[in-house]
Amino acid sequence: MFMGMGNDMLEAYLFEMHSMLEQLDDLILSSEQAKTFSQDAVNEIFRIMHTIKGSSAMMEFNSLMTIAHRIEDMFYVIREKTMDAIPEDMRSDLFDLIFESIDFFRSEIEKIESDQPLSNDIDTFLNKINTFANKISGEGGEESAEAAGGESAAAPAAPEANGDLMIYGSPTFPYGLQVFFDEGAGMENLRAMMLVNATKDFVDEAAFDFFPADVQLNPETANFIIDNGFFLRFRSEEERTEALPAVRDNGAVREYQTFDFSAPAAAPAAEEAAPVSVEAPAETVAAAAAPVSAEAPTQQSAAAQTAAKQQHAKESLISVSLGKLDALMAVVSEIVITEAQVTASPDLKGLKLDNFTKAARQLRSLTDNLQDVAMSLRMVPVSGTFQKMKRIVRDMSKKLDRETNLILEGEDTEVDKTIVDSISDPIMHIVRNSMDHGIEENKQDRIAAGKDPVGQIILAARQTGSEVIIEIIDDGRGVNDEAVLNKAIRQGLAAPGVDYAHKDILNFLLMPGFSTNTEVTEYSGRGVGMDVVKSNVESVGGTVTITSELGKGMTTTLRIPLTMAIMDAMEVSVGDSIFSVPISNIRQIFKASDMHIMQDETHGEMIKIVDSFYSIVRAKTFYNIEGGVDSFDNGVLLWVESGDNSFCLFVDQLIGEQQVVVKPLPDYVNNFGIKSSGISGCTILGDGSISIILDVANIYTAQN
């Protein structure tokens, strides 16, 4: 029916409708919590309905146009009279009516997408809107002078200054540079030392110093650098200028600014006081060759954060198929490999080629930028999926009469677009389970158990570098082990008389067809259980785990790989083998002697770091590699972590940090369970050799 329309126009209409309906959902949910519409919210809803009306009229979708037009009229009245004219006992009906309107629009959009005819019988719903609008119109009340005056937009506060940088200056080295690394880059102290070493390539070591001065020995300085930046200080302005390429070409630097110790604090030069972002346009001197860290796609850039705060900023958008983005990513990956093969060619070993080195550095910078842009195109925040859960909790709270708050954490966490689409349904199913199975039906039961009468569900996301961890936590009744075990026995999933551990009983919940509901409801009990969640998550390489305590609640944890095609890695050698360890997993690199190593009761090796003991995994022993070093005096320890797991990996030596392209292992290799041995893939190095990429989490699991 609708296929005869211009596909481009129809796709643009559908994209715009989905965006506006999500925006409406957020507006109404936040307003319902506040139990009123702010004047800004009223104006925004009025604008959205006006847009829906016009777009639908242009597409000749008359049912959508008519409903949108009537709601627009209703909000015109609300805008003129303000919410003060609407009694509080009517506001709940108003929220329900708008939600019902959103559901109507969504159902009509689904019909358009599936090429089905739109609804013709909208009279009942239209009369409902008209009746409510008439009630509002009849509730007289004088217009307040403020309402008649229209919207008042508070001017945004001016950004605070960076503070007096002279406290970090030095009279001996008066020409300073304040450097900030990418947010979430990690190991800021190690990155600072690498920056210092890079600076030595441009100016004499005696020509500058740095602050904090103990970055190499004290990992706690990382927190200072995150908050205040890292400071390079130079003997002369010329030497500072000569050293600027070391900062610009550093892939982990987000922004920097210059400052002079001798300059008056009250009137710094505009050019020197303004921070320079490495993501600024290429025309700016500071950004002429500025790369962005490979971790940047998983974090909002400074420019993106600024744009997000400007709610009324216009942005041009186009829709691009994932197939084209896949093709782009494949080409960029090959460019990264080729660039490494050119710049690290064995033919160049021992040659001093200044012009080539400069051109290679510029090529690396441009390659980094190209790779970051290509990867960022696929990365989207989980906030869109998380926000949809608010509506589900709201509707179920009303229908089940179980007042529940949904708390969202880590909404800005970004993952690949295909993964977001894959985990949307599993998260929705888990949230529904928490409402239907978890939160108690009776408030008195919660009060008797010492809980808040209002239930709570936490939906949290965080990134550990190699994966995204999503947790759905409820403070409900928890899992009754006895009930689950009895059901599993009846379904033939468990053997009677066997003493199952708590963890094993929880795993029954993930088996096909398992459900603890005794009757079919609107939300569960239809023979579709948590096994659907498990299969969907595993289809994108993730895992699902459940923890629960009776009477306290349940936590479902989804671990989803980022599936980043390119990442920063530390190349290490063990015997004649070369391994790549993701930089995001490395917490610290240090040397230790045999006298520092202790043994536990199982004769495993351990080392004490910052008042805690960590187990040591010898890569040589773990992978049965011939050759290599055995004494800790001759090797290097990598303090690595993944999620809640942390240990030390012992290798022969460091080769250096390098961007690597992740190549997945062939299926016939994966069939041997090689991933469980701590191997996630491989990469091609600049000299053409192959390096195995290590999976820190699986090494820890296999070792323990």
Order of alpha helices (4+ residues) and beta strands (2+ residues): alpha-alpha-alpha-alpha-alpha-alpha-beta-alpha-beta-alpha-beta-alpha-beta-alpha-beta-alpha-alpha-alpha-beta-alpha-beta-beta-alpha-alpha-beta-beta-alpha-alpha-alpha-beta-beta-beta-beta-beta-beta-beta-beta-alpha-beta-beta-beta-alpha-beta-beta-alpha
